[in-house]
Amino acid sequence: MSVTVQFIHHTNLTVRFLVLVIKHFLKNNGLLLAGAIAYYTLLSIIPALVLMLLVLSNIIDQERLYTTLHDYLILLSPDTADAVLNQVKHVMIVPELAGSIGIISMLIFSGFAFRIVNDAMQIIFLHRHISKKRHTLLSLSIPYVYVFAITVAVGIIVMADTTYAAIKHTVIMQYFSLPARDGQIVSFIAGLLSEAILFMSFYMVMPVGKTPWKLALLGGFCAAILWECIRQFLLMWYNNISNVNMIYGTFASVILLLLMIEAGAVILLLGAQVIADYEQLTPEKKHD
């Protein structure tokens, strides 16, 4: 079989598989579930960020935290990063009130968001036919473990960034410095890897039953690459085509952020659907 014939054959199989994934995704009401996830994530994002900053501000300079948070919000939604950060700063003016309201809001809305993610994963991975259910306390603790893990990760990133800023002008670091273009490439790759690991963690933790780490890693990288493509497309659309500011006025920032979060939720569930359909194509491998 020639190389061209093999390429056409594999391309045909890939296209048929992707069509099957989209068909099953729509059958499982993936868009509806993604919308619900995005809604509750939007409601919980400010309280979660405020709580994270309140904890980290005890050990890290607050302005440094704001700068790092802004950099990562830009990865999520550049057009709304300033608005979200300004609202977080406004809430942080009264730390005691922010802490109590933040805890209550995060407990409620983050719990709802992760509950919907959990239900969506059960629907997508229904073929596993697993009768054993996850313990209720474990299911309830998952969203808060994620918030804690993200808080720790942000703290580590900020401390690493602070350390690098302190030593980057030393003689030793001059030998390891990168040109500006190479530095941007390294930053992009690091961001892509962190996104892939985050998606991978969802695919390994959320579904009931065991997801092989290779499949979770594949799904994570596919989701991260798709997220970057969708994010760049939405940014181009907002900047060059969309009249969302003219239509929605002061609500435009909320609409844009909601659309970005929903795009991320759709990609998360699509990655899970890819893993589930691949598992069904390899029935000889049991996933207990």
Steps between C-alpha positions, in 0.01 A plus 500: 500500500649833393556791734227703328243221535591453867466875560157508335392192698609643837352840417168335416503306829585816696221701336247223564609478862470878550153498341402220740634702795300809404186288443529342846586837657180657365298191595627536859384867506861616525422860403225525763727358771785730395269800530403401854865450596590842356213671688600372844872546427431864416317544830783340699806644326517830694443341847757228423760755386437718806544206737815394320648850530400531866691182580807578290522867606609381845828372356539680165491869406149592386610706198708207377191279533293748300760504222515120478121469514468755220747306283296181538165674452634625167546135398133441578346815358724799414209737442355441848819453704509862619132501595529178703818616675347840585197328654725271704695803627174674589379202704841469670463847654310342790681166554276379786179549303661366182612186681158413646307577181765329288486178700119479484485588128779261407349216704168539320592583140822297471312204642228539236755537219696188598179306560396568140849400378468179701154426357624574148792258544258230622290545185802500267660195665173310541644212293724401792192355674650562841246434777724633776435867575751750630451586868293818550763666721767433239283652226433807714870547582626489139426867408671631811801274449532651151478855636765414762726340236469804272576729796816302578600501132454878472702548819785290361491688169508839673789399726691357203435818302617713796816292537574524128447878503751529786775297331445559128756782488773304673810392308409130511151554355646691204619167361145356516309799367286452188425743217160667527347285222630175653374612841150549356511153344607345832221687682245380245614138530494522881147642488389225260648231726325643808168506312552140384578386856187677631279331238675167565425527873129538425500190281675294767309627805145581394378183323406207724733215412861497388613707200841386367750780540604477134143560387460781753825658380392470135163654582670774700733600219223488239278716723784748571585539129131538410460756780787709363352487148152598622644772724696657215195484272274663760757774561522571127121502478465738797767738371411507129145381441284502811281796600440354846588829674246687290227243567556417867661822624614470862410129500749426222779390736271248670379365165854462369619325817197269497567404137867426574409284800234315301750437221734349761215285638408374152864407436525326839195284425609438140835368626313267736282384211811423293635282783164326549457420129859378473438268797200355319713438191740294717257283704770246579649750746282513809476824692407419856 
